[in-house]
Amino acid sequence: MAVKLEWQEPTNQNVLTLEISRATTKFGSYSIIEATLNATSDGDAKSSSNTWVTSYIDSSGTKDHWYKIRFYDDVESLFSDYSEPVTGQQEIKLCSVDEVKKVINTVGRFTDDEIFDAIIEVEEEIYVETGTPISSMWSNIGKNRAGVIQDTYYVGEENIHRIDRVFYGTTTKYEYFLDDGYKTNLPYGMVRLLSVASGGPELNTQCDIEIRYVPKIYNRIAIYRVAKFLLEQVDYAIDGKTSKKLEVIEKRLKNLERILNERVAFMLSSAYKNYDPIYGVNRKKITQDFDRNKYIASTGW
């Protein structure tokens, strides 16, 4: 997935370039991914005829990467201090720029920025429709048949797109983060809490776990809605007629939305008692079979 970074305009008018570095952990080893990115729209010194560059898309970035930037003063020949590290987790999207590119030909038609902006707009519409989070489950912390407190929990479905947030505790819950407090097994819909020594919680049967996640179908719908959004712009600009490519995209999108509608209707009619009416129908309680979790989640981490 792509990660879009944004920063404030520099106050130093002598800045001509900036440097972006990336790491897999917040305090890990950072590597430069952009050594001389222009700080202005034309690469010249800041003036009334140009604008500051305040964003960058890392097409190979993921939500697990950490970034920091620094500016270069061309007059003093000095770098500024590094910014505070920020994580791609702050820019989680329902689909990526690369995923859209696999569905439609974007070469010479749309920039990565334009695709990313379309993703943002489509994603906002989806969240208006579904609410936030899209899906959420909670479960009591339990033991297996041997009486051992368990660290692996099933969200309620397999082949999910992403885990958004994980909370743990009693009435007061604390948020844990990927690789610091838990690991994910997306193909099998599992979350594994790390040990206390690795940054995870101290497991206690008096506590609950709450997991917010995105089912795979919403990722697919987001991809095709973005593709439709972009192709509609092209068709309108050319002659106002629907192209064959747009017809294909609309057909695939309609099929995905039909599957989703049938799935939601089934859940509401057959399992409503498991849903939390206070937080909405997208939050359900999952009864865990820990012995089954063990062998289902034995691979995929």
DOKOL-996495 format. One record per atom (N, C-alpha, C, CB): residue in one letter; x, y, z. Coordinates in steps of 0.1 Angstrom, whole numbers, padded with zeros to 4 digits, always signed. Glycine has a CB too. Layout:
N
AXYZ/...
//
This chain:
301
M+0008-0012+0000/M+0000+0000+0000/M+0009+0012+0000/M-0009+0000+0012/A+0003+0024-0005/A+0011+0036-0005/A+0008+0044+0008/A+0007+0045-0017/V+0018+0052+0012/V+0016+0060+0024/V+0019+0074+0020/V+0026+0056+0035/K+0009+0083+0023/K+0011+0097+0020/K+0016+0105+0032/K-0002+0103+0014/L+0027+0112+0031/L+0033+0119+0042/L+0029+0134+0040/L+0048+0117+0044/E+0026+0141+0051/E+0024+0156+0050/E+0031+0163+0061/E+0009+0159+0050/W+0036+0175+0058/W+0043+0183+0068/W+0040+0198+0066/W+0058+0180+0067/Q+0043+0205+0076/Q+0041+0220+0076/Q+0052+0227+0067/Q+0041+0225+0090/E+0048+0238+0062/E+0058+0246+0054/E+0069+0250+0063/E+0051+0258+0048/P+0081+0250+0058/P+0093+0255+0066/P+0092+0270+0067/P+0106+0250+0059/T+0097+0275+0078/T+0098+0289+0081/T+0110+0295+0075/T+0096+0292+0096/N+0120+0287+0072/N+0133+0292+0067/N+0132+0293+0051/N+0144+0282+0070/Q+0133+0305+0046/Q+0131+0308+0032/Q+0143+0302+0024/Q+0130+0322+0029/N+0154+0298+0030/N+0166+0294+0023/N+0166+0279+0021/N+0178+0297+0031/V+0155+0272+0025/V+0154+0258+0023/V+0151+0255+0008/V+0143+0252+0032/L+0159+0246+0002/L+0157+0242-0012/L+0153+0228-0014/L+0170+0245-0020/T+0158+0219-0005/T+0155+0205-0006/T+0152+0199+0008/T+0167+0197-0012/L+0147+0187+0008/L+0144+0180+0021/L+0148+0166+0019/L+0130+0182+0026/E+0150+0159+0030/E+0154+0145+0030/E+0144+0137+0038/E+0168+0143+0036/I+0139+0126+0033/I+0130+0117+0039/I+0136+0103+0042/I+0117+0115+0030/S+0135+0099+0055/S+0141+0086+0059/S+0130+0077+0064/S+0152+0088+0069/R+0132+0064+0063/R+0121+0054+0067/R+0128+0043+0075/R+0114+0049+0055/A+0120+0038+0085/A+0124+0026+0092/A+0112+0017+0095/A+0130+0030+0106/T+0115+0005+0099/T+0104-0005+0102/T+0099-0004+0116/T+0109-0019+0099/T+0107+0003+0125/T+0102+0005+0139/T+0106+0020+0142/T+0109-0005+0149/K+0099+0025+0153/K+0100+0039+0156/K+0115+0043+0159/K+0091+0043+0168/F+0122+0034+0167/F+0135+0038+0171/F+0145+0029+0164/F+0136+0036+0186/G+0142+0023+0153/G+0151+0015+0145/G+0160+0022+0137/G+0143+0005+0137/S+0166+0015+0127/S+0176+0021+0118/S+0169+0027+0106/S+0187+0011+0114/Y+0171+0040+0104/Y+0164+0047+0093/Y+0173+0048+0081/Y+0160+0062+0097/S+0166+0045+0069/S+0173+0046+0056/S+0167+0057+0048/S+0173+0033+0049/I+0175+0065+0041/I+0170+0076+0033/I+0163+0070+0020/I+0182+0085+0028/I+0151+0075+0018/I+0143+0071+0006/I+0142+0082-0004/I+0129+0066+0010/E+0144+0094+0001/E+0144+0106-0008/E+0155+0115-0002/E+0131+0113-0009/A+0166+0117-0009/A+0178+0124-0004/A+0177+0139-0008/A+0191+0119-0009/T+0171+0142-0020/T+0171+0156-0024/T+0157+0160-0030/T+0182+0159-0035/L+0147+0158-0023/L+0133+0161-0027/L+0132+0177-0027/L+0122+0155-0019/N+0127+0182-0039/N+0126+0197-0039/N+0116+0202-0029/N+0121+0201-0053/A+0120+0213-0022/A+0112+0218-0012/A+0101+0228-0017/A+0120+0226-0002/T+0103+0232-0030/T+0093+0241-0036/T+0088+0234-0049/T+0100+0255-0039/S+0078+0240-0055/S+0071+0234-0067/S+0080+0234-0079/S+0059+0241-0069/D+0090+0244-0080/D+0098+0245-0092/D+0113+0242-0088/D+0097+0258-0098/G+0116+0239-0076/G+0130+0236-0072/G+0138+0248-0069/G+0136+0228-0082/D+0133+0260-0071/D+0140+0272-0069/D+0137+0277-0055/D+0136+0283-0079/A+0144+0288-0051/A+0142+0294-0038/A+0128+0299-0037/A+0152+0306-0036/K+0122+0299-0025/K+0108+0303-0023/K+0106+0317-0027/K+0104+0301-0008/S+0096+0319-0035/S+0092+0333-0039/S+0077+0333-0041/S+0099+0336-0052/S+0072+0344-0046/S+0058+0345-0048/S+0053+0337-0060/S+0054+0360-0050/S+0062+0333-0068/S+0059+0325-0081/S+0059+0310-0079/S+0068+0329-0092/N+0062+0305-0067/N+0062+0291-0065/N+0055+0288-0051/N+0076+0284-0066/T+0054+0275-0048/T+0047+0271-0036/T+0056+0260-0029/T+0033+0265-0038/W+0054+0259-0016/W+0061+0249-0008/W+0056+0235-0012/W+0061+0251+0007/V+0064+0225-0012/V+0060+0211-0013/V+0058+0206+0001/V+0071+0202-0020/T+0046+0201+0004/T+0042+0197+0017/T+0037+0183+0018/T+0032+0207+0023/S+0039+0175+0008/S+0035+0161+0009/S+0043+0152+0000/S+0020+0160+0005/Y+0043+0139+0003/Y+0051+0130-0005/Y+0044+0116-0004/Y+0066+0129+0000/I+0043+0109-0015/I+0037+0095-0015/I+0048+0085-0016/I+0027+0094-0026/D+0049+0076-0006/D+0059+0065-0006/D+0051+0053-0012/D+0065+0062+0008/S+0053+0050-0025/S+0045+0040-0031/S+0047+0026-0026/S+0048+0040-0046/S+0059+0024-0019/S+0062+0011-0014/S+0060+0011+0001/S+0076+0007-0017/G+0055+0022+0007/G+0053+0022+0021/G+0042+0014+0026/G+0052+0037+0026/T+0042+0011+0039/T+0031+0004+0045/T+0027+0011+0058/T+0034-0011+0048/K+0016+0007+0064/K+0012+0013+0077/K+0021+0010+0088/K-0002+0008+0080/D+0031+0001+0086/D+0040-0003+0097/D+0053+0005+0097/D+0043-0018+0096/H+0055+0013+0086/H+0067+0021+0085/H+0067+0033+0093/H+0070+0024+0070/W+0079+0038+0097/W+0080+0051+0104/W+0089+0060+0096/W+0087+0048+0118/Y+0085+0073+0096/Y+0092+0083+0088/Y+0097+0095+0096/Y+0083+0087+0076/K+0107+0101+0091/K+0111+0114+0097/K+0118+0122+0085/K+0121+0112+0109/I+0117+0135+0086/I+0122+0144+0075/I+0131+0154+0081/I+0111+0150+0067/R+0140+0160+0073/R+0147+0172+0077/R+0149+0181+0065/R+0161+0168+0084/F+0150+0194+0067/F+0152+0203+0056/F+0167+0207+0054/F+0144+0216+0059/Y+0170+0211+0042/Y+0184+0215+0040/Y+0184+0230+0036/Y+0190+0207+0028/D+0192+0238+0044/D+0194+0252+0042/D+0206+0254+0032/D+0197+0260+0055/D+0202+0258+0020/D+0212+0259+0009/D+0222+0270+0011/D+0205+0261-0004/V+0218+0281+0019/V+0227+0292+0021/V+0237+0288+0032/V+0219+0304+0025/E+0233+0283+0043/E+0242+0279+0054/E+0248+0265+0052/E+0234+0279+0067/S+0243+0258+0042/S+0248+0244+0039/S+0246+0235+0052/S+0262+0244+0035/L+0235+0236+0058/L+0232+0229+0070/L+0218+0222+0069/L+0233+0238+0082/F+0217+0210+0076/F+0204+0203+0077/F+0198+0208+0090/F+0206+0188+0077/S+0185+0208+0090/S+0177+0211+0102/S+0177+0198+0111/S+0163+0215+0099/D+0172+0199+0123/D+0170+0187+0131/D+0160+0178+0124/D+0166+0191+0145/Y+0160+0165+0127/Y+0150+0156+0122/Y+0136+0159+0129/Y+0154+0141+0125/S+0126+0157+0121/S+0112+0158+0127/S+0110+0146+0136/S+0102+0158+0116/E+0100+0147+0144/E+0096+0136+0153/E+0091+0125+0143/E+0084+0140+0163/P+0094+0112+0146/P+0090+0101+0138/P+0075+0100+0137/P+0096+0088+0142/V+0069+0098+0125/V+0055+0095+0123/V+0054+0082+0116/V+0048+0107+0115/T+0042+0076+0118/T+0040+0062+0113/T+0029+0062+0102/T+0036+0053+0124/G+0031+0053+0092/G+0021+0051+0082/G+0008+0047+0088/G+0026+0041+0072/Q+0008+0042+0100/Q-0005+0038+0107/Q-0015+0050+0107/Q-0002+0034+0121/Q-0009+0062+0106/Q-0018+0074+0106/Q-0025+0076+0093/Q-0010+0086+0110/E-0021+0069+0083/E-0027+0070+0070/E-0032+0057+0064/E-0017+0076+0060/I-0039+0050+0073/I-0045+0037+0069/I-0057+0040+0059/I-0050+0029+0081/K-0056+0033+0047/K-0067+0035+0038/K-0073+0022+0034/K-0062+0042+0025/L-0085+0022+0029/L-0092+0010+0026/L-0086+0003+0014/L-0107+0012+0023/C-0079+0010+0005/C-0072+0004-0006/C-0060+0012-0009/C-0081+0003-0019/S-0051+0007-0017/S-0039+0014-0020/S-0038+0019-0035/S-0027+0005-0018/V-0029+0028-0037/V-0027+0033-0051/V-0024+0022-0060/V-0016+0044-0051/D-0015+0013-0056/D-0011+0002-0065/D-0022-0007-0068/D+0001-0006-0058/E-0031-0010-0058/E-0043-0018-0061/E-0052-0012-0071/E-0051-0021-0048/V-0054+0001-0071/V-0062+0007-0082/V-0055+0006-0095/V-0064+0022-0078/K-0042+0007-0095/K-0034+0006-0108/K-0035-0007-0114/K-0020+0010-0105/K-0038-0018-0106/K-0039-0031-0112/K-0053-0033-0118/K-0037-0041-0101/V-0062-0024-0115/V-0076-0026-0121/V-0078-0017-0133/V-0086-0022-0110/I-0072-0005-0134/I-0073+0003-0146/I-0060+0009-0150/I-0083+0015-0143/N-0058+0012-0162/N-0046+0018-0167/N-0046+0033-0163/N-0045+0016-0183/T-0036+0036-0155/T-0035+0050-0151/T-0024+0058-0157/T-0033+0050-0135/V-0015+0051-0165/V-0004+0058-0171/V-0008+0069-0180/V+0005+0047-0179/G-0003+0081-0177/G-0006+0093-0185/G-0020+0098-0183/G-0004+0089-0200/R-0027+0092-0174/R-0040+0097-0171/R-0042+0103-0157/R-0050+0086-0174/F-0036+0096-0147/F-0038+0100-0133/F-0024+0099-0126/F-0048+0091-0126/T-0021+0109-0119/T-0009+0108-0110/T-0012+0100-0098/T-0004+0122-0107/D-0002+0096-0090/D-0004+0089-0078/D-0011+0098-0068/D+0010+0085-0072/D-0009+0111-0068/D-0016+0121-0059/D-0031+0121-0063/D-0010+0135-0061/E-0034+0121-0075/E-0048+0121-0080/E-0055+0108-0075/E-0049+0123-0095/I-0048+0097-0077/I-0054+0084-0073/I-0056+0084-0057/I-0045+0072-0077/F-0046+0089-0050/F-0047+0089-0036/F-0058+0098-0031/F-0034+0094-0030/D-0060+0110-0037/D-0071+0119-0034/D-0085+0112-0037/D-0070+0132-0042/A-0085+0105-0047/A-0098+0097-0050/A-0101+0087-0040/A-0097+0091-0064/I-0090+0080-0035/I-0092+0070-0024/I-0097+0077-0012/I-0078+0064-0021/I-0092+0089-0008/I-0097+0096+0004/I-0112+0099+0002/I-0089+0109+0006/E-0116+0104-0009/E-0130+0108-0011/E-0139+0096-0011/E-0132+0115-0025/V-0135+0085-0018/V-0143+0073-0018/V-0144+0067-0004/V-0138+0062-0028/E-0133+0067+0003/E-0132+0061+0017/E-0142+0068+0026/E-0118+0061+0022/E-0142+0082+0025/E-0151+0089+0034/E-0166+0086+0031/E-0149+0104+0031/E-0169+0083+0019/E-0183+0079+0016/E-0186+0065+0022/E-0185+0078+0000/I-0176+0056+0021/I-0179+0043+0027/I-0180+0043+0042/I-0167+0033+0023/Y-0172+0052+0049/Y-0174+0053+0063/Y-0187+0059+0067/Y-0162+0060+0069/V-0192+0069+0058/V-0205+0074+0061/V-0216+0064+0060/V-0208+0086+0051/E-0214+0055+0051/E-0224+0044+0049/E-0224+0034+0060/E-0222+0037+0036/T-0212+0030+0064/T-0210+0019+0073/T-0209+0023+0088/T-0198+0010+0069/G-0204+0035+0090/G-0200+0039+0104/G-0186+0035+0106/G-0209+0032+0114/T-0180+0040+0117/T-0166+0037+0121/T-0166+0031+0135/T-0158+0050+0120/P-0160+0020+0137/P-0152+0012+0127/P-0162+0004+0118/P-0143+0002+0134/I-0157-0001+0107/I-0165-0009+0098/I-0170-0022+0105/I-0158-0013+0085/S-0160-0029+0111/S-0163-0041+0119/S-0156-0041+0132/S-0160-0054+0111/S-0162-0046+0143/S-0155-0047+0156/S-0161-0059+0163/S-0158-0034+0163/M-0151-0065+0170/M-0156-0077+0179/M-0150-0075+0193/M-0151-0090+0173/W-0156-0082+0202/W-0149-0082+0216/W-0151-0096+0221/W-0156-0071+0225/S-0142-0099+0230/S-0142-0113+0236/S-0136-0112+0250/S-0135-0123+0227/N-0141-0120+0259/N-0135-0122+0272/N-0121-0129+0270/N-0144-0130+0282/I-0112-0125+0278/I-0099-0133+0279/I-0102-0146+0285/I-0088-0124+0286/G-0098-0157+0279/G-0102-0170+0284/G-0090-0180+0285/G-0113-0176+0276/K-0093-0192+0289/K-0084-0203+0290/K-0088-0214+0281/K-0082-0207+0304/N-0078-0222+0276/N-0081-0234+0269/N-0085-0245+0278/N-0069-0238+0260/R-0087-0257+0273/R-0092-0268+0281/R-0081-0273+0292/R-0095-0280+0272/A-0069-0269+0289/A-0058-0272+0298/A-0057-0262+0309/A-0045-0274+0291/G-0065-0251+0309/G-0065-0241+0319/G-0054-0230+0317/G-0062-0247+0332/V-0048-0230+0305/V-0038-0220+0302/V-0045-0207+0295/V-0027-0226+0292/I-0042-0195+0301/I-0047-0183+0295/I-0042-0181+0281/I-0043-0171+0304/Q-0051-0178+0272/Q-0048-0177+0258/Q-0045-0163+0253/Q-0060-0183+0250/D-0036-0163+0243/D-0032-0150+0237/D-0037-0148+0223/D-0017-0149+0238/T-0043-0158+0217/T-0047-0158+0203/T-0062-0157+0202/T-0042-0170+0195/Y-0067-0147+0194/Y-0082-0144+0193/Y-0086-0142+0179/Y-0085-0132+0202/Y-0098-0148+0176/Y-0104-0148+0163/Y-0114-0137+0162/Y-0111-0162+0160/V-0113-0129+0151/V-0122-0118+0149/V-0136-0121+0144/V-0116-0108+0140/G-0138-0134+0140/G-0151-0138+0135/G-0152-0141+0120/G-0161-0127+0138/E-0142-0139+0113/E-0141-0142+0099/E-0127-0143+0094/E-0149-0132+0090/E-0124-0151+0084/E-0111-0152+0078/E-0109-0143+0066/E-0108-0167+0074/N-0096-0143+0062/N-0093-0135+0050/N-0097-0120+0051/N-0098-0141+0037/I-0093-0114+0062/I-0097-0100+0064/I-0086-0091+0058/I-0099-0097+0079/H-0090-0078+0056/H-0081-0069+0049/H-0071-0063+0059/H-0089-0057+0043/R-0075-0059+0071/R-0067-0052+0080/R-0072-0052+0094/R-0064-0037+0075/I-0063-0051+0104/I-0067-0048+0118/I-0064-0034+0120/I-0058-0057+0128/D-0074-0026+0125/D-0072-0012+0127/D-0067-0009+0141/D-0086-0005+0125/R-0075-0014+0152/R-0071-0010+0165/R-0074-0022+0174/R-0079+0002+0170/V-0066-0023+0185/V-0067-0034+0195/V-0067-0028+0209/V-0056-0045+0193/F-0078-0031+0217/F-0079-0026+0230/F-0079-0037+0240/F-0092-0017+0232/Y-0074-0035+0252/Y-0073-0046+0262/Y-0075-0040+0276/Y-0060-0054+0261/G-0083-0047+0284/G-0085-0043+0298/G-0098-0046+0303/G-0083-0028+0299/T-0102-0039+0314/T-0115-0042+0320/T-0124-0030+0317/T-0114-0043+0336/T-0129-0022+0326/T-0137-0010+0323/T-0128+0000+0317/T-0143-0004+0336/T-0116+0001+0322/T-0106+0010+0315/T-0098+0001+0306/T-0097+0017+0326/K-0098+0005+0293/K-0090-0003+0283/K-0079+0005+0278/K-0099-0008+0272/Y-0068-0002+0275/Y-0056+0004+0269/Y-0054-0001+0255/Y-0043+0001+0277/E-0049+0008+0246/E-0047+0005+0232/E-0033-0001+0230/E-0050+0017+0223/Y-0032-0012+0223/Y-0019-0018+0219/Y-0017-0017+0204/Y-0019-0032+0224/F-0005-0016+0200/F-0002-0014+0186/F+0006-0025+0180/F+0006-0001+0185/L+0004-0026+0166/L+0010-0037+0159/L+0025-0038+0161/L+0007-0035+0144/D+0030-0050+0163/D+0044-0053+0166/D+0049-0048+0179/D+0052-0046+0155/D+0042-0039+0186/D+0046-0035+0199/D+0037-0042+0210/D+0044-0020+0201/G+0025-0045+0206/G+0016-0052+0216/G+0009-0064+0210/G+0005-0042+0221/Y+0009-0065+0197/Y+0002-0077+0191/Y+0007-0079+0177/Y-0013-0075+0191/K+0005-0091+0172/K+0007-0095+0158/K-0006-0099+0151/K+0018-0106+0157/T-0006-0099+0138/T-0018-0102+0131/T-0016-0114+0122/T-0023-0090+0123/N-0027-0121+0119/N-0027-0132+0110/N-0040-0130+0101/N-0028-0147+0117/L-0038-0121+0091/L-0050-0117+0083/L-0056-0128+0075/L-0045-0106+0074/P-0049-0137+0070/P-0055-0148+0062/P-0065-0156+0070/P-0045-0157+0056/Y-0063-0157+0084/Y-0072-0165+0092/Y-0079-0157+0103/Y-0064-0176+0099/G-0078-0143+0101/G-0086-0135+0110/G-0082-0136+0125/G-0100-0138+0109/M-0069-0136+0127/M-0064-0138+0141/M-0056-0127+0146/M-0057-0151+0142/V-0056-0124+0159/V-0047-0115+0165/V-0041-0122+0177/V-0055-0102+0171/R-0028-0120+0178/R-0020-0127+0189/R-0014-0116+0198/R-0009-0137+0184/L-0018-0115+0210/L-0012-0106+0220/L+0002-0110+0223/L-0021-0105+0232/L+0011-0101+0223/L+0025-0104+0227/L+0027-0105+0242/L+0035-0093+0221/S+0037-0111+0246/S+0040-0112+0260/S+0044-0099+0266/S+0052-0122+0263/V+0043-0097+0279/V+0047-0085+0286/V+0061-0081+0282/V+0045-0086+0301/A+0070-0091+0282/A+0084-0088+0279/A+0086-0082+0265/A+0092-0100+0280/S+0076-0084+0256/S+0077-0079+0242/S+0068-0067+0240/S+0073-0090+0232/G+0062-0062+0251/G+0054-0050+0250/G+0039-0052+0250/G+0057-0043+0237/G+0035-0065+0252/G+0021-0068+0252/G+0015-0067+0266/G+0018-0082+0247/P+0002-0070+0268/P-0004-0068+0281/P-0001-0081+0290/P-0019-0066+0280/E-0003-0079+0303/E-0003-0090+0312/E-0017-0097+0312/E+0001-0086+0327/L-0018-0109+0307/L-0031-0115+0304/L-0038-0118+0317/L-0029-0128+0296/N-0051-0115+0317/N-0059-0117+0329/N-0073-0120+0325/N-0059-0104+0338/T-0079-0131+0331/T-0093-0135+0327/T-0103-0125+0331/T-0096-0149+0333/Q-0100-0115+0339/Q-0110-0105+0342/Q-0111-0094+0331/Q-0106-0098+0355/C-0102-0095+0321/C-0101-0085+0311/C-0108-0089+0298/C-0086-0082+0308/D-0111-0080+0289/D-0116-0082+0276/D-0107-0077+0265/D-0130-0075+0274/I-0108-0082+0253/I-0101-0077+0242/I-0111-0072+0232/I-0092-0088+0236/E-0109-0060+0226/E-0117-0055+0215/E-0108-0053+0203/E-0124-0042+0220/I-0113-0058+0192/I-0105-0057+0179/I-0114-0050+0168/I-0101-0071+0175/R-0109-0039+0163/R-0115-0033+0152/R-0108-0036+0139/R-0116-0017+0154/Y-0116-0040+0129/Y-0109-0045+0117/Y-0117-0042+0104/Y-0107-0061+0118/V-0112-0045+0093/V-0118-0042+0080/V-0119-0056+0072/V-0110-0032+0071/P-0131-0060+0069/P-0133-0072+0061/P-0128-0070+0047/P-0148-0076+0061/K-0123-0081+0041/K-0117-0080+0027/K-0127-0074+0017/K-0113-0094+0023/I-0139-0076+0018/I-0149-0072+0008/I-0149-0056+0007/I-0163-0077+0011/Y-0146-0049+0018/Y-0146-0035+0018/Y-0134-0030+0010/Y-0147-0029+0032/N-0123-0037+0011/N-0111-0034+0003/N-0114-0035-0012/N-0099-0043+0007/R-0121-0046-0016/R-0124-0048-0030/R-0134-0037-0035/R-0130-0062-0032/I-0144-0034-0026/I-0154-0024-0030/I-0147-0010-0032/I-0165-0023-0020/A-0138-0007-0023/A-0130+0006-0023/A-0122+0007-0036/A-0121+0008-0011/I-0116-0004-0040/I-0107-0004-0052/I-0116-0001-0064/I-0101-0018-0054/Y-0127-0008-0066/Y-0136-0006-0078/Y-0144+0007-0077/Y-0145-0017-0079/R-0147+0012-0065/R-0153+0026-0065/R-0143+0037-0069/R-0159+0028-0051/V-0131+0035-0065/V-0121+0045-0069/V-0119+0044-0084/V-0107+0042-0061/A-0118+0032-0089/A-0116+0031-0104/A-0128+0037-0111/A-0115+0016-0108/K-0140+0035-0106/K-0152+0041-0113/K-0151+0056-0112/K-0165+0036-0106/F-0148+0061-0100/F-0147+0076-0098/F-0137+0082-0108/F-0142+0078-0084/L-0125+0076-0110/L-0116+0081-0119/L-0120+0080-0134/L-0102+0074-0117/L-0125+0068-0138/L-0130+0066-0152/L-0141+0076-0155/L-0134+0052-0154/E-0150+0078-0146/E-0161+0088-0148/E-0156+0101-0152/E-0170+0089-0136/Q-0145+0106-0146/Q-0139+0118-0149/Q-0134+0119-0163/Q-0127+0122-0139/V-0127+0108-0167/V-0122+0107-0181/V-0133+0107-0191/V-0113+0094-0182/D-0143+0099-0189/D-0154+0098-0198/D-0162+0111-0200/D-0164+0087-0194/Y-0164+0118-0189/Y-0170+0131-0189/Y-0162+0141-0197/Y-0173+0135-0175/A-0149+0140-0195/A-0140+0150-0201/A-0140+0148-0216/A-0127+0150-0195/I-0141+0135-0221/I-0139+0132-0235/I-0152+0135-0243/I-0135+0118-0237/D-0163+0128-0240/D-0175+0130-0248/D-0188+0127-0240/D-0175+0121-0260/G-0186+0125-0227/G-0198+0123-0218/G-0204+0110-0219/G-0208+0133-0221/K-0198+0100-0227/K-0204+0087-0229/K-0196+0077-0220/K-0203+0083-0243/T-0203+0066-0216/T-0197+0056-0207/T-0189+0047-0216/T-0208+0048-0200/S-0176+0045-0212/S-0167+0037-0219/S-0170+0022-0216/S-0153+0040-0216/K-0164+0013-0224/K-0165-0001-0221/K-0158-0005-0208/K-0160-0009-0233/K-0147+0002-0206/K-0139-0001-0194/K-0147+0002-0182/K-0126+0006-0194/L-0154+0014-0182/L-0163+0018-0171/L-0174+0008-0169/L-0168+0032-0173/E-0180+0003-0180/E-0191-0006-0179/E-0186-0019-0172/E-0196-0010-0193/V-0174-0023-0175/V-0169-0035-0168/V-0167-0033-0153/V-0155-0039-0175/I-0161-0021-0150/I-0159-0018-0136/I-0172-0017-0128/I-0151-0004-0135/E-0182-0011-0134/E-0195-0009-0128/E-0201-0023-0126/E-0204-0001-0137/K-0199-0032-0135/K-0205-0046-0134/K-0199-0053-0122/K-0203-0054-0147/R-0185-0052-0121/R-0178-0059-0110/R-0182-0053-0097/R-0163-0058-0112/L-0183-0039-0096/L-0187-0032-0084/L-0201-0036-0080/L-0186-0017-0086/K-0210-0037-0089/K-0224-0041-0086/K-0224-0055-0080/K-0232-0040-0098/N-0216-0064-0085/N-0216-0078-0080/N-0210-0078-0066/N-0207-0087-0089/L-0200-0070-0063/L-0194-0070-0050/L-0204-0064-0040/L-0181-0061-0049/E-0211-0053-0044/E-0221-0047-0035/E-0233-0056-0032/E-0226-0034-0041/R-0236-0064-0042/R-0247-0074-0040/R-0243-0084-0030/R-0251-0081-0054/I-0231-0089-0031/I-0225-0099-0021/I-0226-0093-0007/I-0211-0103-0025/L-0221-0080-0006/L-0221-0074+0007/L-0235-0072+0012/L-0214-0060+0005/N-0245-0068+0004/N-0258-0066+0009/N-0264-0079+0014/N-0267-0060-0002/E-0262-0090+0007/E-0267-0103+0011/E-0260-0107+0024/E-0265-0113+0000/R-0248-0104+0025/R-0240-0108+0038/R-0246-0100+0050/R-0225-0105+0036/V-0247-0087+0048/V-0252-0079+0059/V-0266-0083+0063/V-0252-0064+0055/A-0275-0086+0053/A-0289-0090+0056/A-0289-0103+0064/A-0296-0092+0043/F-0280-0112+0060/F-0279-0125+0068/F-0275-0123+0082/F-0269-0134+0061/M-0265-0114+0084/M-0260-0112+0098/M-0271-0105+0106/M-0247-0103+0097/L-0278-0096+0101/L-0288-0089+0108/L-0300-0098+0112/L-0293-0077+0101/S-0303-0108+0103/S-0315-0116+0106/S-0312-0128+0114/S-0320-0121+0092/S-0299-0133+0114/S-0296-0146+0121/S-0288-0144+0133/S-0290-0155+0111/A-0281-0133+0134/A-0272-0132+0146/A-0273-0119+0153/A-0258-0134+0141/Y-0284-0112+0152/Y-0286-0099+0158/Y-0284-0100+0173/Y-0300-0094+0155/K-0287-0111+0180/K-0285-0112+0194/K-0271-0110+0198/K-0291-0125+0199/N-0261-0113+0189/N-0247-0111+0192/N-0242-0097+0191/N-0239-0121+0184/Y-0250-0088+0186/Y-0245-0075+0183/Y-0248-0065+0195/Y-0252-0069+0170/D-0240-0055+0196/D-0241-0045+0206/D-0249-0033+0201/D-0227-0040+0211/P-0261-0031+0206/P-0270-0021+0201/P-0265-0007+0205/P-0284-0022+0206/I-0256-0006+0215/I-0251+0007+0219/I-0241+0012+0209/I-0245+0007+0233/Y-0232+0003+0204/Y-0222+0007+0195/Y-0225+0004+0180/Y-0209+0000+0199/G-0237-0001+0178/G-0241-0004+0164/G-0240-0019+0161/G-0234+0005+0155/V-0245-0022+0149/V-0246-0036+0145/V-0232-0041+0140/V-0256-0038+0134/N-0222-0032+0139/N-0209-0037+0135/N-0200-0041+0146/N-0202-0026+0126/R-0205-0042+0158/R-0197-0047+0170/R-0204-0059+0176/R-0196-0035+0180/K-0197-0070+0176/K-0203-0083+0180/K-0194-0090+0190/K-0206-0092+0168/K-0200-0098+0198/K-0192-0107+0207/K-0189-0120+0201/K-0199-0109+0221/I-0176-0124+0201/I-0172-0137+0196/I-0169-0146+0207/I-0160-0135+0186/T-0175-0158+0207/T-0172-0168+0217/T-0160-0176+0211/T-0184-0178+0220/Q-0149-0177+0218/Q-0137-0183+0213/Q-0136-0198+0216/Q-0125-0175+0219/D-0131-0205+0206/D-0127-0219+0209/D-0112-0219+0208/D-0134-0229+0198/F-0105-0219+0219/F-0091-0216+0219/F-0083-0228+0214/F-0086-0214+0233/D-0088-0240+0216/D-0081-0252+0210/D-0082-0251+0195/D-0087-0265+0216/R-0093-0247+0190/R-0095-0246+0175/R-0086-0234+0170/R-0110-0244+0171/N-0086-0223+0177/N-0078-0212+0173/N-0063-0216+0171/N-0079-0201+0183/K-0059-0225+0180/K-0045-0229+0180/K-0041-0235+0167/K-0042-0239+0191/Y-0049-0245+0161/Y-0045-0251+0149/Y-0049-0243+0137/Y-0051-0265+0149/I-0060-0235+0137/I-0063-0227+0126/I-0052-0216+0124/I-0076-0220+0128/A-0047-0211+0135/A-0037-0200+0134/A-0022-0205+0135/A-0039-0190+0145/S-0020-0218+0132/S-0007-0223+0133/S+0002-0218+0122/S-0007-0239+0133/T-0003-0213+0111/T+0005-0207+0100/T-0001-0194+0097/T+0005-0217+0088/G+0006-0186+0089/G+0001-0173+0084/G+0006-0161+0091/G-0014-0173+0084/W+0015-0163+0101/W+0019-0151+0108/W+0031-0145+0101/W+0024-0155+0123/
//
